[in-house]
Amino acid sequence: MAVRVVEEVSRLAARPEPQPVNQGVSLLTEREREIAGLVGEGKSNREIARQLHLSEGTVRNYLSVILSKLDLRDRTQLAIFALKNNLVNIEV
């Protein structure tokens, strides 16, 4: 019996759970989505701060909160997330 339980748990753990791409977006405030989009555009903390009339420290704080909410490691992952979730406003 225990062997079957372990096998079933292993099987379920190996199967990726389908998650909607935009699931994490709903966790973010409007300002956090804006900052994530700017990261996705490749902007530095300084550029984001200037554009949004914030201090660089405030931008860093926002980024820490965003990364935590989305369970991401760094701004590269955040940039990818922003692109995948249409948070980036790129004008061609």
HTML snippet that shows the backbone in 3Dmol.js (N, CA, C, O; Angstrom):
<script src="https://3Dmol.org/build/3Dmol-min.js"></script>
<div id="view" style="width:600px;height:400px;position:relative"></div>
<script>
const pdb = `
ATOM      1  N   MET A   1       0.826  -1.200   0.000  1.00  0.00           N
ATOM      2  CA  MET A   1       0.000   0.000   0.000  1.00  0.00           C
ATOM      3  C   MET A   1       0.867   1.259   0.000  1.00  0.00           C
ATOM      4  O   MET A   1       0.637   2.167  -0.798  1.00  0.00           O
ATOM      5  N   ALA A   2       1.860   1.318   0.889  1.00  0.00           N
ATOM      6  CA  ALA A   2       2.723   2.497   0.979  1.00  0.00           C
ATOM      7  C   ALA A   2       3.477   2.722  -0.324  1.00  0.00           C
ATOM      8  O   ALA A   2       3.716   3.862  -0.724  1.00  0.00           O
ATOM      9  N   VAL A   3       3.855   1.616  -0.990  1.00  0.00           N
ATOM     10  CA  VAL A   3       4.573   1.735  -2.255  1.00  0.00           C
ATOM     11  C   VAL A   3       3.683   2.399  -3.305  1.00  0.00           C
ATOM     12  O   VAL A   3       4.157   3.232  -4.076  1.00  0.00           O
ATOM     13  N   ARG A   4       2.415   2.045  -3.342  1.00  0.00           N
ATOM     14  CA  ARG A   4       1.474   2.649  -4.295  1.00  0.00           C
ATOM     15  C   ARG A   4       1.309   4.143  -4.031  1.00  0.00           C
ATOM     16  O   ARG A   4       1.254   4.940  -4.967  1.00  0.00           O
ATOM     17  N   VAL A   5       1.230   4.515  -2.772  1.00  0.00           N
ATOM     18  CA  VAL A   5       1.090   5.933  -2.414  1.00  0.00           C
ATOM     19  C   VAL A   5       2.311   6.705  -2.882  1.00  0.00           C
ATOM     20  O   VAL A   5       2.182   7.778  -3.472  1.00  0.00           O
ATOM     21  N   VAL A   6       3.493   6.168  -2.623  1.00  0.00           N
ATOM     22  CA  VAL A   6       4.732   6.837  -3.033  1.00  0.00           C
ATOM     23  C   VAL A   6       4.789   6.946  -4.551  1.00  0.00           C
ATOM     24  O   VAL A   6       5.171   7.988  -5.084  1.00  0.00           O
ATOM     25  N   GLU A   7       4.410   5.876  -5.253  1.00  0.00           N
ATOM     26  CA  GLU A   7       4.412   5.918  -6.712  1.00  0.00           C
ATOM     27  C   GLU A   7       3.441   6.971  -7.244  1.00  0.00           C
ATOM     28  O   GLU A   7       3.761   7.694  -8.187  1.00  0.00           O
ATOM     29  N   GLU A   8       2.270   7.056  -6.646  1.00  0.00           N
ATOM     30  CA  GLU A   8       1.269   8.032  -7.089  1.00  0.00           C
ATOM     31  C   GLU A   8       1.734   9.468  -6.823  1.00  0.00           C
ATOM     32  O   GLU A   8       1.564  10.345  -7.670  1.00  0.00           O
ATOM     33  N   VAL A   9       2.313   9.699  -5.664  1.00  0.00           N
ATOM     34  CA  VAL A   9       2.830  11.031  -5.336  1.00  0.00           C
ATOM     35  C   VAL A   9       3.946  11.401  -6.306  1.00  0.00           C
ATOM     36  O   VAL A   9       4.004  12.536  -6.780  1.00  0.00           O
ATOM     37  N   SER A  10       4.819  10.466  -6.599  1.00  0.00           N
ATOM     38  CA  SER A  10       5.904  10.721  -7.558  1.00  0.00           C
ATOM     39  C   SER A  10       5.360  11.028  -8.939  1.00  0.00           C
ATOM     40  O   SER A  10       5.857  11.927  -9.619  1.00  0.00           O
ATOM     41  N   ARG A  11       4.339  10.286  -9.361  1.00  0.00           N
ATOM     42  CA  ARG A  11       3.738  10.502 -10.672  1.00  0.00           C
ATOM     43  C   ARG A  11       3.104  11.893 -10.752  1.00  0.00           C
ATOM     44  O   ARG A  11       3.271  12.601 -11.744  1.00  0.00           O
ATOM     45  N   LEU A  12       2.380  12.274  -9.707  1.00  0.00           N
ATOM     46  CA  LEU A  12       1.732  13.584  -9.692  1.00  0.00           C
ATOM     47  C   LEU A  12       2.747  14.719  -9.623  1.00  0.00           C
ATOM     48  O   LEU A  12       2.562  15.765 -10.246  1.00  0.00           O
ATOM     49  N   ALA A  13       3.817  14.510  -8.866  1.00  0.00           N
ATOM     50  CA  ALA A  13       4.849  15.550  -8.735  1.00  0.00           C
ATOM     51  C   ALA A  13       5.574  15.766 -10.062  1.00  0.00           C
ATOM     52  O   ALA A  13       5.989  16.884 -10.369  1.00  0.00           O
ATOM     53  N   ALA A  14       5.727  14.704 -10.845  1.00  0.00           N
ATOM     54  CA  ALA A  14       6.440  14.806 -12.117  1.00  0.00           C
ATOM     55  C   ALA A  14       5.593  15.490 -13.183  1.00  0.00           C
ATOM     56  O   ALA A  14       6.132  16.038 -14.144  1.00  0.00           O
ATOM     57  N   ARG A  15       4.291  15.464 -13.025  1.00  0.00           N
ATOM     58  CA  ARG A  15       3.389  16.063 -14.012  1.00  0.00           C
ATOM     59  C   ARG A  15       3.260  17.556 -13.743  1.00  0.00           C
ATOM     60  O   ARG A  15       2.802  17.946 -12.669  1.00  0.00           O
ATOM     61  N   PRO A  16       3.654  18.400 -14.691  1.00  0.00           N
ATOM     62  CA  PRO A  16       3.531  19.843 -14.461  1.00  0.00           C
ATOM     63  C   PRO A  16       2.063  20.260 -14.393  1.00  0.00           C
ATOM     64  O   PRO A  16       1.226  19.791 -15.164  1.00  0.00           O
ATOM     65  N   GLU A  17       1.784  21.135 -13.465  1.00  0.00           N
ATOM     66  CA  GLU A  17       0.427  21.666 -13.322  1.00  0.00           C
ATOM     67  C   GLU A  17       0.208  22.752 -14.359  1.00  0.00           C
ATOM     68  O   GLU A  17       1.009  23.682 -14.449  1.00  0.00           O
ATOM     69  N   PRO A  18      -0.846  22.659 -15.139  1.00  0.00           N
ATOM     70  CA  PRO A  18      -1.112  23.741 -16.096  1.00  0.00           C
ATOM     71  C   PRO A  18      -1.519  25.003 -15.353  1.00  0.00           C
ATOM     72  O   PRO A  18      -2.442  24.990 -14.537  1.00  0.00           O
ATOM     73  N   GLN A  19      -0.822  26.089 -15.644  1.00  0.00           N
ATOM     74  CA  GLN A  19      -1.135  27.360 -15.005  1.00  0.00           C
ATOM     75  C   GLN A  19      -1.313  28.417 -16.071  1.00  0.00           C
ATOM     76  O   GLN A  19      -0.527  28.493 -17.016  1.00  0.00           O
ATOM     77  N   PRO A  20      -2.335  29.229 -15.927  1.00  0.00           N
ATOM     78  CA  PRO A  20      -2.509  30.311 -16.892  1.00  0.00           C
ATOM     79  C   PRO A  20      -1.315  31.261 -16.834  1.00  0.00           C
ATOM     80  O   PRO A  20      -0.793  31.554 -15.759  1.00  0.00           O
ATOM     81  N   VAL A  21      -0.900  31.730 -17.984  1.00  0.00           N
ATOM     82  CA  VAL A  21       0.266  32.616 -18.060  1.00  0.00           C
ATOM     83  C   VAL A  21       0.050  33.865 -17.220  1.00  0.00           C
ATOM     84  O   VAL A  21       0.976  34.305 -16.538  1.00  0.00           O
ATOM     85  N   ASN A  22      -1.125  34.442 -17.249  1.00  0.00           N
ATOM     86  CA  ASN A  22      -1.387  35.700 -16.562  1.00  0.00           C
ATOM     87  C   ASN A  22      -1.706  35.551 -15.081  1.00  0.00           C
ATOM     88  O   ASN A  22      -2.067  36.532 -14.432  1.00  0.00           O
ATOM     89  N   GLN A  23      -1.581  34.358 -14.538  1.00  0.00           N
ATOM     90  CA  GLN A  23      -1.938  34.139 -13.142  1.00  0.00           C
ATOM     91  C   GLN A  23      -1.202  35.101 -12.207  1.00  0.00           C
ATOM     92  O   GLN A  23      -1.815  35.680 -11.310  1.00  0.00           O
ATOM     93  N   GLY A  24       0.092  35.273 -12.406  1.00  0.00           N
ATOM     94  CA  GLY A  24       0.866  36.135 -11.531  1.00  0.00           C
ATOM     95  C   GLY A  24       0.547  37.607 -11.668  1.00  0.00           C
ATOM     96  O   GLY A  24       0.711  38.368 -10.714  1.00  0.00           O
ATOM     97  N   VAL A  25       0.097  38.021 -12.835  1.00  0.00           N
ATOM     98  CA  VAL A  25      -0.210  39.429 -13.079  1.00  0.00           C
ATOM     99  C   VAL A  25      -1.256  39.925 -12.093  1.00  0.00           C
ATOM    100  O   VAL A  25      -1.178  41.059 -11.621  1.00  0.00           O
ATOM    101  N   SER A  26      -2.226  39.092 -11.783  1.00  0.00           N
ATOM    102  CA  SER A  26      -3.299  39.508 -10.871  1.00  0.00           C
ATOM    103  C   SER A  26      -2.794  39.755  -9.456  1.00  0.00           C
ATOM    104  O   SER A  26      -3.483  40.393  -8.659  1.00  0.00           O
ATOM    105  N   LEU A  27      -1.604  39.262  -9.133  1.00  0.00           N
ATOM    106  CA  LEU A  27      -1.022  39.492  -7.809  1.00  0.00           C
ATOM    107  C   LEU A  27      -0.413  40.885  -7.681  1.00  0.00           C
ATOM    108  O   LEU A  27      -0.172  41.363  -6.572  1.00  0.00           O
ATOM    109  N   LEU A  28      -0.166  41.530  -8.814  1.00  0.00           N
ATOM    110  CA  LEU A  28       0.546  42.806  -8.823  1.00  0.00           C
ATOM    111  C   LEU A  28      -0.399  43.992  -8.836  1.00  0.00           C
ATOM    112  O   LEU A  28      -1.481  43.947  -9.422  1.00  0.00           O
ATOM    113  N   THR A  29       0.040  45.059  -8.171  1.00  0.00           N
ATOM    114  CA  THR A  29      -0.698  46.317  -8.240  1.00  0.00           C
ATOM    115  C   THR A  29      -0.435  46.972  -9.598  1.00  0.00           C
ATOM    116  O   THR A  29       0.435  46.530 -10.348  1.00  0.00           O
ATOM    117  N   GLU A  30      -1.175  48.002  -9.900  1.00  0.00           N
ATOM    118  CA  GLU A  30      -0.973  48.728 -11.157  1.00  0.00           C
ATOM    119  C   GLU A  30       0.459  49.255 -11.255  1.00  0.00           C
ATOM    120  O   GLU A  30       1.087  49.133 -12.307  1.00  0.00           O
ATOM    121  N   ARG A  31       0.979  49.833 -10.185  1.00  0.00           N
ATOM    122  CA  ARG A  31       2.343  50.376 -10.188  1.00  0.00           C
ATOM    123  C   ARG A  31       3.376  49.256 -10.364  1.00  0.00           C
ATOM    124  O   ARG A  31       4.366  49.429 -11.074  1.00  0.00           O
ATOM    125  N   GLU A  32       3.143  48.120  -9.721  1.00  0.00           N
ATOM    126  CA  GLU A  32       4.061  46.986  -9.858  1.00  0.00           C
ATOM    127  C   GLU A  32       4.065  46.458 -11.289  1.00  0.00           C
ATOM    128  O   GLU A  32       5.115  46.080 -11.809  1.00  0.00           O
ATOM    129  N   ARG A  33       2.895  46.429 -11.930  1.00  0.00           N
ATOM    130  CA  ARG A  33       2.819  46.005 -13.338  1.00  0.00           C
ATOM    131  C   ARG A  33       3.579  46.993 -14.222  1.00  0.00           C
ATOM    132  O   ARG A  33       4.268  46.594 -15.161  1.00  0.00           O
ATOM    133  N   GLU A  34       3.449  48.278 -13.916  1.00  0.00           N
ATOM    134  CA  GLU A  34       4.149  49.310 -14.675  1.00  0.00           C
ATOM    135  C   GLU A  34       5.664  49.130 -14.563  1.00  0.00           C
ATOM    136  O   GLU A  34       6.380  49.196 -15.562  1.00  0.00           O
ATOM    137  N   ILE A  35       6.137  48.904 -13.354  1.00  0.00           N
ATOM    138  CA  ILE A  35       7.574  48.726 -13.132  1.00  0.00           C
ATOM    139  C   ILE A  35       8.059  47.440 -13.795  1.00  0.00           C
ATOM    140  O   ILE A  35       9.133  47.423 -14.397  1.00  0.00           O
ATOM    141  N   ALA A  36       7.283  46.368 -13.691  1.00  0.00           N
ATOM    142  CA  ALA A  36       7.657  45.112 -14.352  1.00  0.00           C
ATOM    143  C   ALA A  36       7.773  45.320 -15.859  1.00  0.00           C
ATOM    144  O   ALA A  36       8.689  44.794 -16.492  1.00  0.00           O
ATOM    145  N   GLY A  37       6.857  46.079 -16.428  1.00  0.00           N
ATOM    146  CA  GLY A  37       6.907  46.370 -17.860  1.00  0.00           C
ATOM    147  C   GLY A  37       8.149  47.141 -18.251  1.00  0.00           C
ATOM    148  O   GLY A  37       8.744  46.885 -19.298  1.00  0.00           O
ATOM    149  N   LEU A  38       8.538  48.077 -17.416  1.00  0.00           N
ATOM    150  CA  LEU A  38       9.746  48.863 -17.703  1.00  0.00           C
ATOM    151  C   LEU A  38      10.999  48.001 -17.590  1.00  0.00           C
ATOM    152  O   LEU A  38      11.948  48.180 -18.352  1.00  0.00           O
ATOM    153  N   VAL A  39      11.005  47.075 -16.650  1.00  0.00           N
ATOM    154  CA  VAL A  39      12.117  46.115 -16.566  1.00  0.00           C
ATOM    155  C   VAL A  39      12.146  45.283 -17.848  1.00  0.00           C
ATOM    156  O   VAL A  39      13.214  45.017 -18.399  1.00  0.00           O
ATOM    157  N   GLY A  40      10.973  44.877 -18.313  1.00  0.00           N
ATOM    158  CA  GLY A  40      10.881  44.116 -19.559  1.00  0.00           C
ATOM    159  C   GLY A  40      11.382  44.893 -20.766  1.00  0.00           C
ATOM    160  O   GLY A  40      11.816  44.298 -21.753  1.00  0.00           O
ATOM    161  N   GLU A  41      11.325  46.211 -20.696  1.00  0.00           N
ATOM    162  CA  GLU A  41      11.851  47.066 -21.767  1.00  0.00           C
ATOM    163  C   GLU A  41      13.358  47.244 -21.651  1.00  0.00           C
ATOM    164  O   GLU A  41      13.984  47.853 -22.518  1.00  0.00           O
ATOM    165  N   GLY A  42      13.940  46.713 -20.579  1.00  0.00           N
ATOM    166  CA  GLY A  42      15.388  46.810 -20.400  1.00  0.00           C
ATOM    167  C   GLY A  42      15.845  48.035 -19.644  1.00  0.00           C
ATOM    168  O   GLY A  42      17.036  48.346 -19.641  1.00  0.00           O
ATOM    169  N   LYS A  43      14.932  48.737 -19.004  1.00  0.00           N
ATOM    170  CA  LYS A  43      15.292  49.957 -18.268  1.00  0.00           C
ATOM    171  C   LYS A  43      16.015  49.611 -16.960  1.00  0.00           C
ATOM    172  O   LYS A  43      15.709  48.612 -16.308  1.00  0.00           O
ATOM    173  N   SER A  44      16.965  50.448 -16.601  1.00  0.00           N
ATOM    174  CA  SER A  44      17.680  50.303 -15.331  1.00  0.00           C
ATOM    175  C   SER A  44      16.826  50.883 -14.204  1.00  0.00           C
ATOM    176  O   SER A  44      15.825  51.555 -14.451  1.00  0.00           O
ATOM    177  N   ASN A  45      17.235  50.612 -12.974  1.00  0.00           N
ATOM    178  CA  ASN A  45      16.521  51.196 -11.831  1.00  0.00           C
ATOM    179  C   ASN A  45      16.521  52.717 -11.915  1.00  0.00           C
ATOM    180  O   ASN A  45      15.514  53.359 -11.617  1.00  0.00           O
ATOM    181  N   ARG A  46      17.637  53.284 -12.316  1.00  0.00           N
ATOM    182  CA  ARG A  46      17.750  54.742 -12.422  1.00  0.00           C
ATOM    183  C   ARG A  46      16.775  55.286 -13.464  1.00  0.00           C
ATOM    184  O   ARG A  46      16.101  56.288 -13.225  1.00  0.00           O
ATOM    185  N   GLU A  47      16.702  54.623 -14.620  1.00  0.00           N
ATOM    186  CA  GLU A  47      15.791  55.070 -15.673  1.00  0.00           C
ATOM    187  C   GLU A  47      14.330  54.947 -15.237  1.00  0.00           C
ATOM    188  O   GLU A  47      13.513  55.825 -15.514  1.00  0.00           O
ATOM    189  N   ILE A  48      14.014  53.855 -14.558  1.00  0.00           N
ATOM    190  CA  ILE A  48      12.650  53.665 -14.059  1.00  0.00           C
ATOM    191  C   ILE A  48      12.318  54.753 -13.043  1.00  0.00           C
ATOM    192  O   ILE A  48      11.238  55.342 -13.082  1.00  0.00           O
ATOM    193  N   ALA A  49      13.242  55.012 -12.146  1.00  0.00           N
ATOM    194  CA  ALA A  49      13.026  56.032 -11.118  1.00  0.00           C
ATOM    195  C   ALA A  49      12.762  57.396 -11.754  1.00  0.00           C
ATOM    196  O   ALA A  49      11.842  58.108 -11.354  1.00  0.00           O
ATOM    197  N   ARG A  50      13.565  57.747 -12.731  1.00  0.00           N
ATOM    198  CA  ARG A  50      13.374  59.047 -13.399  1.00  0.00           C
ATOM    199  C   ARG A  50      12.031  59.114 -14.119  1.00  0.00           C
ATOM    200  O   ARG A  50      11.316  60.111 -14.026  1.00  0.00           O
ATOM    201  N   GLN A  51      11.699  58.055 -14.829  1.00  0.00           N
ATOM    202  CA  GLN A  51      10.460  58.051 -15.612  1.00  0.00           C
ATOM    203  C   GLN A  51       9.223  58.132 -14.716  1.00  0.00           C
ATOM    204  O   GLN A  51       8.241  58.786 -15.068  1.00  0.00           O
ATOM    205  N   LEU A  52       9.271  57.470 -13.563  1.00  0.00           N
ATOM    206  CA  LEU A  52       8.105  57.418 -12.680  1.00  0.00           C
ATOM    207  C   LEU A  52       8.183  58.421 -11.531  1.00  0.00           C
ATOM    208  O   LEU A  52       7.306  58.446 -10.667  1.00  0.00           O
ATOM    209  N   HIS A  53       9.225  59.242 -11.520  1.00  0.00           N
ATOM    210  CA  HIS A  53       9.417  60.257 -10.481  1.00  0.00           C
ATOM    211  C   HIS A  53       9.469  59.612  -9.089  1.00  0.00           C
ATOM    212  O   HIS A  53       8.783  60.034  -8.158  1.00  0.00           O
ATOM    213  N   LEU A  54      10.304  58.579  -8.984  1.00  0.00           N
ATOM    214  CA  LEU A  54      10.528  57.866  -7.727  1.00  0.00           C
ATOM    215  C   LEU A  54      12.018  57.891  -7.420  1.00  0.00           C
ATOM    216  O   LEU A  54      12.828  58.220  -8.287  1.00  0.00           O
ATOM    217  N   SER A  55      12.380  57.549  -6.200  1.00  0.00           N
ATOM    218  CA  SER A  55      13.797  57.386  -5.884  1.00  0.00           C
ATOM    219  C   SER A  55      14.231  55.989  -6.332  1.00  0.00           C
ATOM    220  O   SER A  55      13.406  55.087  -6.477  1.00  0.00           O
ATOM    221  N   GLU A  56      15.527  55.827  -6.547  1.00  0.00           N
ATOM    222  CA  GLU A  56      16.034  54.502  -6.925  1.00  0.00           C
ATOM    223  C   GLU A  56      15.768  53.490  -5.823  1.00  0.00           C
ATOM    224  O   GLU A  56      15.502  52.321  -6.102  1.00  0.00           O
ATOM    225  N   GLY A  57      15.838  53.928  -4.582  1.00  0.00           N
ATOM    226  CA  GLY A  57      15.556  53.036  -3.450  1.00  0.00           C
ATOM    227  C   GLY A  57      14.126  52.522  -3.490  1.00  0.00           C
ATOM    228  O   GLY A  57      13.867  51.355  -3.199  1.00  0.00           O
ATOM    229  N   THR A  58      13.201  53.404  -3.853  1.00  0.00           N
ATOM    230  CA  THR A  58      11.797  52.996  -3.958  1.00  0.00           C
ATOM    231  C   THR A  58      11.622  51.978  -5.079  1.00  0.00           C
ATOM    232  O   THR A  58      10.867  51.017  -4.934  1.00  0.00           O
ATOM    233  N   VAL A  59      12.308  52.182  -6.183  1.00  0.00           N
ATOM    234  CA  VAL A  59      12.242  51.233  -7.298  1.00  0.00           C
ATOM    235  C   VAL A  59      12.794  49.884  -6.848  1.00  0.00           C
ATOM    236  O   VAL A  59      12.204  48.844  -7.142  1.00  0.00           O
ATOM    237  N   ARG A  60      13.928  49.893  -6.133  1.00  0.00           N
ATOM    238  CA  ARG A  60      14.498  48.640  -5.622  1.00  0.00           C
ATOM    239  C   ARG A  60      13.521  47.931  -4.693  1.00  0.00           C
ATOM    240  O   ARG A  60      13.384  46.708  -4.741  1.00  0.00           O
ATOM    241  N   ASN A  61      12.843  48.704  -3.848  1.00  0.00           N
ATOM    242  CA  ASN A  61      11.852  48.106  -2.947  1.00  0.00           C
ATOM    243  C   ASN A  61      10.706  47.473  -3.736  1.00  0.00           C
ATOM    244  O   ASN A  61      10.288  46.352  -3.445  1.00  0.00           O
ATOM    245  N   TYR A  62      10.205  48.192  -4.730  1.00  0.00           N
ATOM    246  CA  TYR A  62       9.149  47.638  -5.573  1.00  0.00           C
ATOM    247  C   TYR A  62       9.615  46.336  -6.228  1.00  0.00           C
ATOM    248  O   TYR A  62       8.882  45.347  -6.250  1.00  0.00           O
ATOM    249  N   LEU A  63      10.829  46.344  -6.756  1.00  0.00           N
ATOM    250  CA  LEU A  63      11.339  45.147  -7.424  1.00  0.00           C
ATOM    251  C   LEU A  63      11.441  43.967  -6.461  1.00  0.00           C
ATOM    252  O   LEU A  63      11.131  42.835  -6.834  1.00  0.00           O
ATOM    253  N   SER A  64      11.865  44.215  -5.247  1.00  0.00           N
ATOM    254  CA  SER A  64      11.931  43.137  -4.251  1.00  0.00           C
ATOM    255  C   SER A  64      10.555  42.549  -3.988  1.00  0.00           C
ATOM    256  O   SER A  64      10.398  41.331  -3.908  1.00  0.00           O
ATOM    257  N   VAL A  65       9.566  43.412  -3.856  1.00  0.00           N
ATOM    258  CA  VAL A  65       8.196  42.953  -3.610  1.00  0.00           C
ATOM    259  C   VAL A  65       7.668  42.167  -4.811  1.00  0.00           C
ATOM    260  O   VAL A  65       7.049  41.115  -4.649  1.00  0.00           O
ATOM    261  N   ILE A  66       7.916  42.684  -6.011  1.00  0.00           N
ATOM    262  CA  ILE A  66       7.448  42.021  -7.237  1.00  0.00           C
ATOM    263  C   ILE A  66       8.079  40.637  -7.360  1.00  0.00           C
ATOM    264  O   ILE A  66       7.380  39.652  -7.599  1.00  0.00           O
ATOM    265  N   LEU A  67       9.396  40.564  -7.197  1.00  0.00           N
ATOM    266  CA  LEU A  67      10.092  39.279  -7.306  1.00  0.00           C
ATOM    267  C   LEU A  67       9.567  38.287  -6.278  1.00  0.00           C
ATOM    268  O   LEU A  67       9.405  37.102  -6.569  1.00  0.00           O
ATOM    269  N   SER A  68       9.307  38.778  -5.083  1.00  0.00           N
ATOM    270  CA  SER A  68       8.777  37.915  -4.035  1.00  0.00           C
ATOM    271  C   SER A  68       7.369  37.415  -4.380  1.00  0.00           C
ATOM    272  O   SER A  68       7.080  36.224  -4.258  1.00  0.00           O
ATOM    273  N   LYS A  69       6.504  38.328  -4.807  1.00  0.00           N
ATOM    274  CA  LYS A  69       5.131  37.946  -5.151  1.00  0.00           C
ATOM    275  C   LYS A  69       5.089  36.909  -6.267  1.00  0.00           C
ATOM    276  O   LYS A  69       4.264  35.996  -6.246  1.00  0.00           O
ATOM    277  N   LEU A  70       5.984  37.056  -7.240  1.00  0.00           N
ATOM    278  CA  LEU A  70       5.976  36.177  -8.406  1.00  0.00           C
ATOM    279  C   LEU A  70       6.904  34.975  -8.249  1.00  0.00           C
ATOM    280  O   LEU A  70       6.979  34.118  -9.129  1.00  0.00           O
ATOM    281  N   ASP A  71       7.607  34.922  -7.119  1.00  0.00           N
ATOM    282  CA  ASP A  71       8.558  33.839  -6.847  1.00  0.00           C
ATOM    283  C   ASP A  71       9.607  33.741  -7.958  1.00  0.00           C
ATOM    284  O   ASP A  71       9.879  32.663  -8.488  1.00  0.00           O
ATOM    285  N   LEU A  72      10.186  34.894  -8.294  1.00  0.00           N
ATOM    286  CA  LEU A  72      11.229  34.965  -9.307  1.00  0.00           C
ATOM    287  C   LEU A  72      12.556  35.278  -8.643  1.00  0.00           C
ATOM    288  O   LEU A  72      12.593  35.879  -7.569  1.00  0.00           O
ATOM    289  N   ARG A  73      13.664  34.866  -9.290  1.00  0.00           N
ATOM    290  CA  ARG A  73      14.995  35.055  -8.706  1.00  0.00           C
ATOM    291  C   ARG A  73      15.603  36.420  -8.973  1.00  0.00           C
ATOM    292  O   ARG A  73      16.261  36.993  -8.106  1.00  0.00           O
ATOM    293  N   ASP A  74      15.380  36.946 -10.183  1.00  0.00           N
ATOM    294  CA  ASP A  74      16.096  38.165 -10.555  1.00  0.00           C
ATOM    295  C   ASP A  74      15.331  38.940 -11.620  1.00  0.00           C
ATOM    296  O   ASP A  74      14.272  38.513 -12.082  1.00  0.00           O
ATOM    297  N   ARG A  75      15.888  40.088 -12.001  1.00  0.00           N
ATOM    298  CA  ARG A  75      15.189  40.945 -12.955  1.00  0.00           C
ATOM    299  C   ARG A  75      15.160  40.347 -14.350  1.00  0.00           C
ATOM    300  O   ARG A  75      14.304  40.716 -15.154  1.00  0.00           O
ATOM    301  N   THR A  76      16.071  39.434 -14.659  1.00  0.00           N
ATOM    302  CA  THR A  76      16.013  38.757 -15.954  1.00  0.00           C
ATOM    303  C   THR A  76      14.752  37.914 -16.040  1.00  0.00           C
ATOM    304  O   THR A  76      14.042  37.951 -17.045  1.00  0.00           O
ATOM    305  N   GLN A  77      14.473  37.157 -14.988  1.00  0.00           N
ATOM    306  CA  GLN A  77      13.235  36.378 -14.965  1.00  0.00           C
ATOM    307  C   GLN A  77      12.023  37.297 -15.006  1.00  0.00           C
ATOM    308  O   GLN A  77      11.016  36.979 -15.638  1.00  0.00           O
ATOM    309  N   LEU A  78      12.122  38.437 -14.331  1.00  0.00           N
ATOM    310  CA  LEU A  78      11.015  39.396 -14.348  1.00  0.00           C
ATOM    311  C   LEU A  78      10.809  39.957 -15.756  1.00  0.00           C
ATOM    312  O   LEU A  78       9.671  40.129 -16.193  1.00  0.00           O
ATOM    313  N   ALA A  79      11.888  40.239 -16.459  1.00  0.00           N
ATOM    314  CA  ALA A  79      11.772  40.757 -17.825  1.00  0.00           C
ATOM    315  C   ALA A  79      11.081  39.735 -18.723  1.00  0.00           C
ATOM    316  O   ALA A  79      10.235  40.097 -19.541  1.00  0.00           O
ATOM    317  N   ILE A  80      11.435  38.476 -18.576  1.00  0.00           N
ATOM    318  CA  ILE A  80      10.798  37.414 -19.365  1.00  0.00           C
ATOM    319  C   ILE A  80       9.319  37.322 -19.007  1.00  0.00           C
ATOM    320  O   ILE A  80       8.467  37.195 -19.886  1.00  0.00           O
ATOM    321  N   PHE A  81       9.018  37.386 -17.708  1.00  0.00           N
ATOM    322  CA  PHE A  81       7.633  37.356 -17.253  1.00  0.00           C
ATOM    323  C   PHE A  81       6.849  38.519 -17.868  1.00  0.00           C
ATOM    324  O   PHE A  81       5.729  38.335 -18.344  1.00  0.00           O
ATOM    325  N   ALA A  82       7.441  39.708 -17.855  1.00  0.00           N
ATOM    326  CA  ALA A  82       6.770  40.899 -18.384  1.00  0.00           C
ATOM    327  C   ALA A  82       6.486  40.743 -19.873  1.00  0.00           C
ATOM    328  O   ALA A  82       5.411  41.119 -20.341  1.00  0.00           O
ATOM    329  N   LEU A  83       7.431  40.196 -20.615  1.00  0.00           N
ATOM    330  CA  LEU A  83       7.227  39.987 -22.051  1.00  0.00           C
ATOM    331  C   LEU A  83       6.133  38.955 -22.307  1.00  0.00           C
ATOM    332  O   LEU A  83       5.269  39.160 -23.159  1.00  0.00           O
ATOM    333  N   LYS A  84       6.171  37.856 -21.576  1.00  0.00           N
ATOM    334  CA  LYS A  84       5.176  36.791 -21.763  1.00  0.00           C
ATOM    335  C   LYS A  84       3.764  37.240 -21.397  1.00  0.00           C
ATOM    336  O   LYS A  84       2.782  36.715 -21.920  1.00  0.00           O
ATOM    337  N   ASN A  85       3.672  38.209 -20.499  1.00  0.00           N
ATOM    338  CA  ASN A  85       2.371  38.642 -19.998  1.00  0.00           C
ATOM    339  C   ASN A  85       1.944  40.000 -20.538  1.00  0.00           C
ATOM    340  O   ASN A  85       1.056  40.646 -19.981  1.00  0.00           O
ATOM    341  N   ASN A  86       2.577  40.430 -21.622  1.00  0.00           N
ATOM    342  CA  ASN A  86       2.194  41.668 -22.313  1.00  0.00           C
ATOM    343  C   ASN A  86       2.205  42.892 -21.411  1.00  0.00           C
ATOM    344  O   ASN A  86       1.324  43.746 -21.506  1.00  0.00           O
ATOM    345  N   LEU A  87       3.197  42.979 -20.540  1.00  0.00           N
ATOM    346  CA  LEU A  87       3.341  44.151 -19.684  1.00  0.00           C
ATOM    347  C   LEU A  87       4.277  45.186 -20.298  1.00  0.00           C
ATOM    348  O   LEU A  87       4.435  46.286 -19.769  1.00  0.00           O
ATOM    349  N   VAL A  88       4.892  44.825 -21.411  1.00  0.00           N
ATOM    350  CA  VAL A  88       5.887  45.683 -22.060  1.00  0.00           C
ATOM    351  C   VAL A  88       5.227  46.506 -23.149  1.00  0.00           C
ATOM    352  O   VAL A  88       4.501  45.976 -23.990  1.00  0.00           O
ATOM    353  N   ASN A  89       5.486  47.818 -23.127  1.00  0.00           N
ATOM    354  CA  ASN A  89       4.984  48.726 -24.162  1.00  0.00           C
ATOM    355  C   ASN A  89       6.130  49.113 -25.080  1.00  0.00           C
ATOM    356  O   ASN A  89       6.809  50.116 -24.861  1.00  0.00           O
ATOM    357  N   ILE A  90       6.331  48.317 -26.091  1.00  0.00           N
ATOM    358  CA  ILE A  90       7.413  48.593 -27.042  1.00  0.00           C
ATOM    359  C   ILE A  90       6.809  49.211 -28.294  1.00  0.00           C
ATOM    360  O   ILE A  90       5.944  48.628 -28.947  1.00  0.00           O
ATOM    361  N   GLU A  91       7.289  50.405 -28.606  1.00  0.00           N
ATOM    362  CA  GLU A  91       6.828  51.081 -29.821  1.00  0.00           C
ATOM    363  C   GLU A  91       7.881  50.909 -30.891  1.00  0.00           C
ATOM    364  O   GLU A  91       9.064  51.160 -30.660  1.00  0.00           O
ATOM    365  N   VAL A  92       7.450  50.482 -32.057  1.00  0.00           N
ATOM    366  CA  VAL A  92       8.386  50.254 -33.155  1.00  0.00           C
ATOM    367  C   VAL A  92       8.267  51.363 -34.162  1.00  0.00           C
ATOM    368  O   VAL A  92       8.974  51.360 -35.170  1.00  0.00           O
TER     369      VAL A  92
END
`;
const viewer = $3Dmol.createViewer("view");
viewer.addModel(pdb, "pdb");
viewer.setStyle({}, {cartoon: {color: "spectrum"}});
viewer.zoomTo();
viewer.render();
</script>
